Every structure is written in structure tokens, then in C-alpha cells.
Amino acid sequence: MRSAASILHIDLDAFYAAVEQRDKPSLRGKPVVVGGIGGRGVVATASYEARVFGVHSAMPSHEARRRCPYAAFLTPRFAAYQETSAQVMGLLRSISPLVEPLSLDEAFVDLEAADPGPVGLATLDPTDPDSLRAFAAALKAAVAEVTGGLTGSVGVASSKLLAKIASDLDKPDGLVVVEPGSETDLLRPMSVGVIPGVGPATSERLRRIGVHTVDELLGVTEDELVRTLGQAHGRALHQMARARDDRAVEPEREAKSVSIEDTYDVDHVDRRLLEGLIERQAVKVTERLRAARLSGRTVTLKVRMHDFSTLTRSSTLRSPTDEPRVIGTTARSLLADLDTSGGVRLLGVGVSGLADWVQEDLFAEEGPAPDDVAEPDSPVPTDLPEVRPPYSPGVDVEHDQHGRGWVWGSGRGVVTVRFESADTGPGRVMSFPLDDPELRSLHRPRR
């Protein structure tokens, strides 16, 4: 571990929901749930007002509706989240060249290389707790300014392990500095689940040997942990329980895979339809690969059946590719080996074995696809249903006469819109026919 508390972790509070409340003034201070809105949807983020009712991420949407029926249930707007995330990451990188994003809403920052000037401070001394608190407070204020009012919880410590734990201790809008020498005392009373890599399965194995807290974990020898959990996991857990974590802040985190998956409101059994949905996902995966200037060798198909059983199948190509035809036909060939007659509720296509180059097959001839990628027997249908309806609650729309707003709800040939933005007060609500030529979604081409 470092001798100074020079690693900072920032976690934006209820990020998706906070962006929605920022952009939709009528929802500020009210329960908001972002995620799948269908009967099989899953909560991505819940505002703190919704969490009071027991709603949390990864909860089925139908359960969230039962617990908090008056919440606003919104479809995710990833473009808005990505734009806001870019503002925060840009601010962090102006402070330190060593920034490691973990997701859109959280990142590590190495303060040893930091310049506090961008947040209005002349100096920063990582050995001085008061200096660290002043810096963290200034950073939180700067984040609120660049994002239009979003809050973030900050933890500062001598390691990534402790910084991430600290950022979660005083949510929302928290600030915790763990002074060097106090790390083990902080960890002792906590559940072993606070340590990265200790999920339900590991927790159950530890419970069987009488371990529930970090303090109890400290009484277990490394040899016993290795016997219980395996060599790599056991040794890592033995070290982290003692607050020993020498992981560096890595500004370029290598992606291990690129994938897309969709959950459907009805079980799909039509084979041609499933192949078409896979083709669509292959195109989306390719777009992400090319945006990151990557290619991959291993194509994986994920299928969740009607009974919630989940199957994955993979095929490794002879060379990396970023071609949608190759990825799509490979994924469809994997589907051919599965019995989907009972219905499919989720499909996913992923590519791993990533490389930053594409190797053409020197022995391939023009024309037919490679032998290990079978073409479908019949053309893929083009009249595929949308995975998400065009006017889902929460999406941005624009009306020629009334300007920009967001979808309040839709059904029975009518769409209801609230016209407001982050810079206005709560706006008026109006309804229009679904086929109104003056109304358009900002997530699809103008009609």
C-alpha cells in the first residue's frame, strides 16, 4: 500500500435516475426508476426517492412497480448518460493523467500526479487529511457544475480497495478520507462481501468455515483460504482482508469483450425471427468494435429460455474479424444447435479474444463464406419487430410547433408528451396521435 492517501474513487449517485431528474424538472424529488419497462424488464437504477420503497438495481421491473406504483418508469437514454459521463471524465483527466474509468459513473484517480488547479485549489498534499478533504470537496463542486447539478460520492485512501469502499460509506453526496494506518480498523466490522470478488458463492463457502465478517476472516490462515477458495482467490482474499492492495490506477483498461443482449416481452419461437434478431445484434456489436478500433476471434451466443435457463455457445474463428456478416453467420450457426421450441426470452451476441487489428484469411477465396461459418438456409426477414417501442416512456421527442419534450406515456394510438427541459420549470402535458407527422423521436430519423 501507499504511505499516503493518494487514490480517489468517485461514484456518481443514482446516475441514470439523476440524469433523468436533471433533464425532467417535473420528476425532481420524486421516485424515478430507469430500466426495462416491460413485464420482463429489470431495474438499471432507482432514484433515492424510489429506494425508500425498497426498489433497487437488478430488481425485476414488475416487482419495482408493486413496491412503488407511483414512480416514473423510464426507458434508458444512453446518449444522455454517455454525454454526461464524458463531461465528468474530461474534468477528472484535466486534474490527473491517471484516470481509470470503471463504468459511465465511476472512476479511480491517482492523486500523486494530480494538478488541483482545475478545481480551484493551488496545492494538494496527499499526506495532509485536511488538504485531501478540501480537494475532494472542490472536486465534488466542480462535478456538480459541469453536469448541471449531479452529485457524486468520493472516497480517498491509500489503495483502490479502500478508496472504493470509502466512497460507498456516506452515500449520497458523501466524502470519506481513510487516513493511512486506519485501514484495517475500518474493514474489521464489515461483511466479507465488501471485498471485491466476494459474491454469493464465495460468501457461502466462507460461511461454511464460520466467516461472516472481515474480522473473522483475519483469523483464517492463508493455507485454509487456499483450500477453501483455490490458490489465486484464497491468496488475494487473505491480502485484501489485511488492506493490502498494490493495484495501480490504469488509465487504459483493456476491454475483454464487446456484447449486446436484449430481453423480449414475449417468448420468441420463430426460427427466422430469432436469426434476424441475432443479425441485428451482430451489426450493433460490429459498430462498437469499429468505434473502438478492435476486432475479435471468438463469437459467443447467449440464449435465455422460457424457463429462465441460460445457455451460452462459442465459436473461435481462424483470425480476428470486425465484419458483421462473419459475426452474424457464426452466431446463427451456434443457434442451430439449440432447441428453442419452448420459446426464447433473451438473446445476446458477444465477441471476445479482442485485438487492435484485423487479419485477413490469406487462404480464403472470394465468394463463399468460410467453412466454419454457415450461411442460413433462407434469407433473414427484414420486417422484424422493434425491441423497444418507438415512443417508450422517457425518450426525447420533438414537435414542430411545441418544441422538445419527453414521452410521458403511449398506448391505444396516442402518445402523451411533457414539454420541458433541464433549463425550464415543469412543463405542460399534451397528447398526440402516434402517427402525428409533426412529432418525432430524437432517437430515430425524422419521418
TORVEXZA-868391 format. One line per 4 residues: number of its first residue (from 0); their letters; for each residue y, x, z of C-alpha. Coordinates in nm, 4 decimals. Layout:
NUM> a> Y:X:Z | ...
END
This chain:
0> mrsa> 0.0000:0.0000:0.0000 | 0.3609:0.0976:-0.0399 | 0.5621:0.2115:0.2571 | 0.8459:-0.0297:0.1662
4> asil> 0.8512:-0.3993:0.0821 | 0.9310:-0.3393:-0.2832 | 0.7256:-0.6039:-0.4645 | 0.8744:-0.9503:-0.5123
8> hidl> 0.6927:-1.2658:-0.6170 | 0.8851:-1.5713:-0.7326 | 0.7278:-1.9132:-0.7825 | 0.9417:-2.1957:-0.9233
12> dafy> 0.8950:-2.5104:-0.7165 | 0.7051:-2.8033:-0.8772 | 0.8146:-2.6522:-1.2071 | 0.7244:-2.9155:-1.4691
16> aave> 0.8409:-3.2009:-1.2475 | 1.1603:-3.0149:-1.1556 | 1.2489:-2.9665:-1.5229 | 1.1922:-3.3386:-1.5816
20> qrdk> 1.4163:-3.4330:-1.2886 | 1.6836:-3.1925:-1.4109 | 1.6835:-3.3417:-1.7609 | 1.6429:-3.7035:-1.6467
24> pslr> 1.9112:-3.7831:-1.3849 | 1.7618:-4.1255:-1.3092 | 1.4484:-3.9514:-1.1709 | 1.6208:-3.7153:-0.9300
28> gkpv> 1.4991:-3.7679:-0.5767 | 1.2170:-3.9945:-0.6960 | 0.8416:-3.9315:-0.7308 | 0.7530:-3.7772:-1.0674
32> vvgg> 0.4041:-3.6931:-1.1950 | 0.3571:-3.4791:-1.5076 | 0.0247:-3.4598:-1.6889 | -0.2224:-3.6690:-1.8829
36> iggr> -0.1084:-4.0300:-1.8713 | -0.4308:-4.1895:-1.9953 | -0.7160:-4.3150:-1.7826 | -0.8814:-3.9744:-1.8046
40> gvva> -0.5686:-3.7688:-1.7614 | -0.5188:-3.5028:-1.4972 | -0.2054:-3.4266:-1.2960 | -0.0409:-3.0984:-1.4004
44> tasy> 0.2444:-3.1068:-1.1477 | 0.3777:-3.3563:-0.8962 | 0.7287:-3.3543:-0.7529 | 0.7627:-3.3117:-0.3791
48> earv> 0.8565:-3.6786:-0.3538 | 0.5159:-3.7644:-0.5044 | 0.3311:-3.5126:-0.2873 | 0.4328:-3.7128:0.0186
52> fgvh> 0.1864:-3.9767:-0.1057 | -0.0954:-3.7219:-0.1428 | -0.0562:-3.6602:-0.5164 | -0.1326:-3.3019:-0.6226
56> samp> -0.2166:-3.0965:-0.9296 | -0.5662:-3.1301:-1.0801 | -0.5988:-3.4820:-0.9359 | -0.7166:-3.7490:-1.1835
60> shea> -0.4182:-3.9483:-1.3044 | -0.5806:-4.2790:-1.2120 | -0.6088:-4.1607:-0.8512 | -0.2457:-4.0467:-0.8555
64> rrrc> -0.1433:-4.3941:-0.9784 | -0.3393:-4.5540:-0.6973 | -0.1700:-4.3374:-0.4362 | 0.1801:-4.3564:-0.5807
68> pyaa> 0.2026:-4.6535:-0.8187 | 0.5829:-4.6409:-0.8444 | 0.6023:-4.2795:-0.9602 | 0.7257:-4.1903:-1.3074
72> fltp> 0.4199:-4.0685:-1.5013 | 0.5351:-3.8414:-1.7825 | 0.3797:-3.6537:-2.0721 | 0.4393:-3.2758:-2.0524
76> rfaa> 0.7248:-3.1348:-2.2635 | 0.6101:-2.7775:-2.3089 | 0.9048:-2.6759:-2.5275 | 1.1427:-2.7556:-2.2400
80> yqet> 0.9245:-2.5678:-1.9906 | 0.8964:-2.2633:-2.2164 | 1.2716:-2.2538:-2.2742 | 1.3423:-2.2722:-1.9002
84> saqv> 1.0773:-2.0093:-1.8271 | 1.2338:-1.7758:-2.0841 | 1.5686:-1.8070:-1.9054 | 1.4111:-1.7063:-1.5732
88> mgll> 1.2030:-1.4214:-1.7178 | 1.5096:-1.2912:-1.9012 | 1.7007:-1.2834:-1.5734 | 1.4162:-1.1001:-1.3988
92> rsis> 1.3920:-0.8412:-1.6770 | 1.7664:-0.7790:-1.6534 | 1.7039:-0.6778:-1.2914 | 1.3893:-0.4661:-1.3350
96> plve> 1.1950:-0.3373:-1.6358 | 0.8744:-0.4021:-1.4409 | 0.8194:-0.7778:-1.4508 | 0.4689:-0.9252:-1.4641
100> plsl> 0.4642:-1.2948:-1.5581 | 0.1616:-1.4812:-1.4234 | 0.2480:-1.8130:-1.5883 | 0.5548:-2.0007:-1.7048
104> deaf> 0.6734:-2.0498:-1.3481 | 0.5813:-1.7371:-1.1533 | 0.6090:-1.3605:-1.1805 | 0.5963:-1.0332:-0.9905
108> vdle> 0.8970:-0.7970:-0.9930 | 0.8848:-0.4292:-0.8951 | 1.1974:-0.3656:-0.6886 | 1.1574:0.0140:-0.6923
112> aadp> 1.3017:0.0049:-1.0448 | 1.5500:-0.2751:-0.9787 | 1.9215:-0.2905:-1.0558 | 2.0735:-0.5559:-0.8237
116> gpvg> 2.3917:-0.5772:-1.0313 | 2.2825:-0.8771:-1.2437 | 2.2627:-1.0916:-0.9272 | 2.5975:-0.9748:-0.7958
120> latl> 2.4910:-0.7050:-0.5485 | 2.5978:-0.3427:-0.5673 | 2.2956:-0.1906:-0.3951 | 1.9420:-0.2717:-0.2879
124> dptd> 1.7470:-0.0838:-0.0224 | 1.3779:-0.1903:-0.0142 | 1.3400:-0.0164:0.3241 | 1.6013:-0.2458:0.4811
128> pdsl> 1.4799:-0.6041:0.5512 | 1.8366:-0.7362:0.5616 | 1.9107:-0.5834:0.2210 | 1.5930:-0.7409:0.0812
132> rafa> 1.6845:-1.0832:0.2177 | 2.0330:-1.0606:0.0706 | 1.8877:-0.9606:-0.2662 | 1.6273:-1.2390:-0.2646
136> aalk> 1.8909:-1.4979:-0.1733 | 2.1164:-1.3769:-0.4549 | 1.8229:-1.3905:-0.6979 | 1.7415:-1.7477:-0.5985
140> aava> 2.1041:-1.8464:-0.6560 | 2.1003:-1.6783:-0.9978 | 1.7789:-1.8629:-1.0931 | 1.9396:-2.1942:-0.9975
144> evtg> 2.2420:-2.1079:-1.2101 | 2.0555:-2.0114:-1.5289 | 1.8126:-2.3065:-1.5052 | 2.0606:-2.5772:-1.4193
148> gltg> 1.9594:-2.6203:-1.0584 | 1.5893:-2.5344:-1.0277 | 1.4720:-2.3766:-0.7041 | 1.2187:-2.1031:-0.6538
152> svgv> 1.0314:-1.9696:-0.3522 | 1.0374:-1.5928:-0.3072 | 0.8096:-1.3565:-0.1177 | 0.8780:-0.9853:-0.0763
156> assk> 0.6188:-0.7435:0.0600 | 0.4554:-0.4039:0.0214 | 0.1822:-0.5354:-0.2125 | 0.1207:-0.8051:-0.4712
160> llak> -0.1279:-0.9740:-0.2381 | 0.1224:-1.0171:0.0443 | 0.4195:-1.0967:-0.1823 | 0.2328:-1.3863:-0.3430
164> iasd> 0.1115:-1.5190:-0.0086 | 0.4642:-1.4915:0.1345 | 0.6180:-1.6936:-0.1473 | 0.3937:-1.9846:-0.0516
168> ldkp> 0.4700:-1.9843:0.3211 | 0.8008:-2.1716:0.3170 | 0.7967:-2.3969:0.0103 | 1.0032:-2.5399:-0.1422
172> dglv> 1.3050:-2.3124:-0.1847 | 1.1619:-2.0582:0.0585 | 1.2373:-1.6916:0.1235 | 0.9970:-1.4733:0.3237
176> vvep> 1.0114:-1.0952:0.3634 | 0.6985:-0.9333:0.5097 | 0.8043:-0.6153:0.6822 | 0.5722:-0.3131:0.6445
180> gset> 0.3301:-0.2879:0.9363 | 0.3111:-0.6636:0.9935 | 0.0812:-0.7481:0.7016 | -0.2491:-0.7702:0.8915
184> dllr> -0.0959:-0.9749:1.1721 | 0.0312:-1.2220:0.9116 | -0.3112:-1.2539:0.7483 | -0.5319:-1.2814:1.0577
188> pmsv> -0.4933:-1.6546:1.1384 | -0.5090:-1.7634:0.7743 | -0.8076:-1.9195:0.5983 | -1.0095:-1.6781:0.3850
192> gvip> -0.9129:-1.8963:0.0884 | -0.5685:-1.7353:0.0909 | -0.7187:-1.4172:-0.0555 | -0.7303:-1.4082:-0.4379
196> gvgp> -1.0792:-1.4648:-0.5741 | -1.1996:-1.6671:-0.2752 | -1.2693:-2.0062:-0.4244 | -1.5014:-2.2851:-0.3082
200> atse> -1.8226:-2.0957:-0.3928 | -1.7175:-1.7756:-0.2144 | -1.5822:-1.9740:0.0807 | -1.9192:-2.1442:0.1184
204> rlrr> -2.1043:-1.8110:0.1154 | -1.8684:-1.6757:0.3797 | -1.9068:-1.9904:0.5882 | -2.2816:-1.9317:0.5993
208> igvh> -2.2212:-1.5994:0.7752 | -1.9720:-1.7552:1.0152 | -1.6489:-1.6566:0.8397 | -1.3655:-1.9076:0.8030
212> tvde> -1.0509:-1.7057:0.8730 | -0.9267:-1.3607:0.7780 | -0.9560:-1.2591:1.1413 | -1.3282:-1.3423:1.1340
216> llgv> -1.3580:-1.1621:0.8011 | -1.2217:-0.8457:0.9620 | -1.5299:-0.8410:1.1867 | -1.7717:-0.8232:0.8924
220> tede> -1.8771:-0.4817:0.7649 | -1.8319:-0.3820:0.4045 | -2.2085:-0.3487:0.3613 | -2.2646:-0.7074:0.4749
224> lvrt> -1.9945:-0.8365:0.2397 | -2.1545:-0.6468:-0.0482 | -2.4930:-0.8023:0.0354 | -2.3338:-1.1474:0.0537
228> lgqa> -2.0979:-1.1348:-0.2430 | -2.2018:-0.8450:-0.4596 | -2.0648:-0.4936:-0.4827 | -1.7318:-0.5437:-0.6626
232> hgra> -1.6342:-0.8688:-0.4930 | -1.7522:-0.7603:-0.1480 | -1.5620:-0.4323:-0.1526 | -1.2451:-0.5915:-0.2880
236> lhqm> -1.2533:-0.8600:-0.0197 | -1.3098:-0.6006:0.2515 | -0.9967:-0.4167:0.1377 | -0.7740:-0.7212:0.0934
240> arar> -0.8620:-0.8609:0.4352 | -0.7001:-0.5424:0.5691 | -0.3935:-0.5979:0.3459 | -0.4946:-0.3029:0.1263
244> ddra> -0.3826:-0.3760:-0.2262 | -0.2577:-0.0998:-0.4548 | -0.2312:-0.3049:-0.7737 | 0.0758:-0.2141:-0.9771
248> vepe> 0.3184:-0.4584:-1.1349 | 0.2114:-0.4588:-1.5004 | 0.4833:-0.5730:-1.7410 | 0.2376:-0.6168:-2.0274
252> reak> -0.0591:-0.8225:-1.9131 | -0.3335:-0.8220:-2.1753 | -0.4431:-1.1673:-2.2880 | -0.8190:-1.2113:-2.2683
256> svsi> -0.8451:-1.5277:-2.4776 | -0.6481:-1.7923:-2.6647 | -0.7687:-2.1519:-2.6459 | -0.6815:-2.5174:-2.6969
260> edty> -0.8531:-2.8184:-2.5420 | -0.7906:-3.1935:-2.5435 | -0.9217:-3.4808:-2.3310 | -0.9612:-3.8159:-2.5064
264> dvdh> -0.9028:-4.1685:-2.3811 | -1.2288:-4.2874:-2.5387 | -1.5648:-4.1171:-2.5879 | -1.5947:-3.9938:-2.9457
268> vdrr> -1.9352:-4.0129:-3.1146 | -1.8467:-3.9964:-3.4848 | -1.9559:-3.6531:-3.6059 | -1.6990:-3.6242:-3.8827
272> lleg> -1.4231:-3.7194:-3.6428 | -1.5342:-3.4522:-3.3949 | -1.5389:-3.1924:-3.6715 | -1.1902:-3.2952:-3.7736
276> lier> -1.0605:-3.2652:-3.4187 | -1.2147:-2.9179:-3.3989 | -1.0407:-2.8229:-3.7234 | -0.7072:-2.9325:-3.5796
280> qavk> -0.7644:-2.7231:-3.2667 | -0.8634:-2.4224:-3.4773 | -0.5294:-2.4425:-3.6574 | -0.3417:-2.4556:-3.3254
284> vter> -0.5381:-2.1584:-3.1910 | -0.4572:-1.9653:-3.5073 | -0.0872:-2.0403:-3.4667 | -0.0971:-1.8946:-3.1159
288> lraa> -0.2923:-1.5904:-3.2289 | -0.0488:-1.5147:-3.5082 | 0.2528:-1.5710:-3.2839 | 0.1102:-1.3057:-3.0507
292> rlsg> 0.0038:-1.0857:-3.3462 | -0.3562:-1.0970:-3.2326 | -0.6978:-1.1618:-3.3827 | -1.0368:-1.2197:-3.2213
296> rtvt> -1.4073:-1.1793:-3.2793 | -1.5660:-1.4399:-3.0507 | -1.5209:-1.8126:-3.1115 | -1.6089:-2.0485:-2.8256
300> lkvr> -1.6562:-2.4246:-2.8349 | -1.6249:-2.6247:-2.5124 | -1.7625:-2.9806:-2.5011 | -1.7479:-3.2178:-2.2053
304> mhdf> -1.9874:-3.5082:-2.2430 | -1.9543:-3.8710:-2.1364 | -2.1358:-3.7926:-1.8109 | -1.8925:-3.5070:-1.7253
308> stlt> -2.1467:-3.2362:-1.8032 | -1.9780:-2.9435:-1.9769 | -2.1357:-2.7204:-2.2400 | -1.9988:-2.4045:-2.3985
312> rsst> -2.1293:-2.2248:-2.7046 | -2.0022:-1.8979:-2.8526 | -2.0477:-1.7015:-3.1721 | -1.9324:-1.3449:-3.2378
316> lrsp> -1.8108:-1.2616:-3.5864 | -1.8581:-0.9322:-3.7654 | -1.4880:-0.8487:-3.7406 | -1.1707:-0.9872:-3.5805
320> tdep> -1.0006:-1.2748:-3.7597 | -0.6948:-1.4938:-3.7394 | -0.7995:-1.7253:-4.0231 | -0.8166:-2.0964:-3.9333
324> rvig> -1.0933:-2.1551:-4.1895 | -1.3192:-1.8982:-4.0273 | -1.2449:-2.0099:-3.6725 | -1.2800:-2.3775:-3.7618
328> ttar> -1.6051:-2.3477:-3.9516 | -1.7539:-2.1269:-3.6806 | -1.6644:-2.3809:-3.4125 | -1.8079:-2.6658:-3.6214
332> slla> -2.1311:-2.4742:-3.6648 | -2.1552:-2.4478:-3.2861 | -2.1096:-2.8236:-3.2582 | -2.4057:-2.8747:-3.4922
336> dldt> -2.6446:-2.7504:-3.2232 | -2.5309:-3.0073:-2.9641 | -2.6404:-3.3654:-2.9107 | -2.3160:-3.5619:-2.8857
340> sggv> -2.4650:-3.9073:-2.9424 | -2.3699:-4.0139:-2.5882 | -2.0021:-3.9503:-2.6533 | -1.7571:-3.6620:-2.6101
344> rllg> -1.4602:-3.6870:-2.3723 | -1.3199:-3.3325:-2.4146 | -1.3210:-3.0696:-2.6868 | -1.1903:-2.7150:-2.6730
348> vgvs> -1.1788:-2.4223:-2.9158 | -1.1075:-2.0686:-2.7974 | -1.1018:-1.7161:-2.9348 | -1.1708:-1.4036:-2.7265
352> glad> -1.2529:-1.0409:-2.7927 | -0.8898:-1.0020:-2.8915 | -0.7421:-0.7191:-3.0955 | -0.3988:-0.6466:-3.2358
356> wvqe> -0.5347:-0.6010:-3.5871 | -0.7459:-0.7848:-3.8443 | -1.0353:-0.6039:-4.0109 | -1.1301:-0.7491:-4.3454
360> dlfa> -1.5034:-0.7537:-4.4128 | -1.5410:-0.4715:-4.6667 | -1.8761:-0.6069:-4.7838 | -1.7667:-0.9689:-4.8282
364> eegp> -1.7186:-1.1030:-5.1775 | -1.4564:-1.3524:-5.2875 | -1.5634:-1.7138:-5.2804 | -1.8236:-1.8412:-5.0314
368> apdd> -1.7711:-1.8187:-4.6578 | -1.9705:-1.5544:-4.4674 | -2.3334:-1.6377:-4.3963 | -2.2721:-1.6674:-4.0234
372> vaep> -2.0038:-1.9349:-4.0780 | -2.1488:-2.2530:-4.2234 | -1.9292:-2.4886:-4.4245 | -1.9558:-2.8593:-4.3329
376> dspv> -2.1724:-3.0816:-4.5498 | -1.8852:-3.3249:-4.6125 | -1.5067:-3.2983:-4.6190 | -1.3215:-3.3353:-4.2921
380> ptdl> -1.1389:-3.6690:-4.2623 | -0.7607:-3.6497:-4.2750 | -0.6912:-3.9828:-4.1069 | -0.7535:-3.8510:-3.7536
384> pevr> -0.6129:-4.0304:-3.4506 | -0.3348:-3.8565:-3.2638 | -0.4480:-3.7001:-2.9369 | -0.1245:-3.8283:-2.7819
388> ppys> 0.0660:-4.1388:-2.8931 | 0.3978:-4.0688:-3.0705 | 0.6098:-4.2355:-2.8027 | 0.4445:-4.1239:-2.4794
392> pgvd> 0.6473:-4.1682:-2.1595 | 0.8838:-3.8778:-2.1040 | 0.9101:-3.7404:-2.4572 | 1.2520:-3.6750:-2.6070
396> vehd> 1.3811:-3.9119:-2.8726 | 1.7000:-3.9623:-3.0696 | 1.8596:-4.2778:-3.2055 | 2.1137:-4.2691:-3.4866
400> qhgr> 2.3533:-4.4995:-3.3005 | 2.2839:-4.4277:-2.9342 | 2.2084:-4.0555:-2.9338 | 1.9423:-3.8690:-2.7383
404> gwvw> 1.7247:-4.0049:-2.4627 | 1.3667:-4.0175:-2.3427 | 1.0841:-4.2679:-2.3647 | 1.0612:-4.4942:-2.0619
408> gsgr> 0.7510:-4.6682:-2.1947 | 0.5961:-4.8217:-2.5048 | 0.3474:-5.0894:-2.5989 | 0.2997:-5.4115:-2.7957
412> gvvt> 0.5128:-5.2817:-3.0787 | 0.8112:-5.1925:-2.8590 | 0.9439:-4.8621:-2.7245 | 1.1880:-4.8536:-2.4316
416> vrfe> 1.4310:-4.5629:-2.4080 | 1.6644:-4.4412:-2.1357 | 1.9630:-4.2644:-2.2884 | 2.0631:-3.9782:-2.0581
420> sadt> 2.0519:-3.6008:-2.0352 | 2.0837:-3.3237:-1.7798 | 2.4633:-3.3347:-1.8151 | 2.5089:-3.7100:-1.7700
424> gpgr> 2.4541:-3.9567:-1.4918 | 2.1658:-4.2064:-1.5055 | 2.1773:-4.3679:-1.8491 | 2.1313:-4.7133:-1.9928
428> vmsf> 1.7913:-4.8501:-2.0917 | 1.7321:-5.0102:-2.4317 | 1.4256:-5.1327:-2.6230 | 1.3491:-5.0996:-2.9951
432> pldd> 1.0661:-5.1848:-3.2353 | 0.8188:-4.8976:-3.2687 | 0.8994:-4.8770:-3.6389 | 1.2782:-4.8715:-3.5924
436> pelr> 1.3928:-4.6359:-3.8716 | 1.6869:-4.5145:-3.6620 | 1.4641:-4.3950:-3.3776 | 1.2601:-4.0753:-3.3938
440> slhr> 1.0693:-3.8473:-3.1637 | 1.2113:-3.4982:-3.1411 | 0.8552:-3.3637:-3.1345 | 0.7756:-3.4735:-3.4890
444> prr> 0.9518:-3.4608:-3.8267 | 1.2212:-3.7174:-3.8943 | 1.0851:-4.0220:-4.0755
END
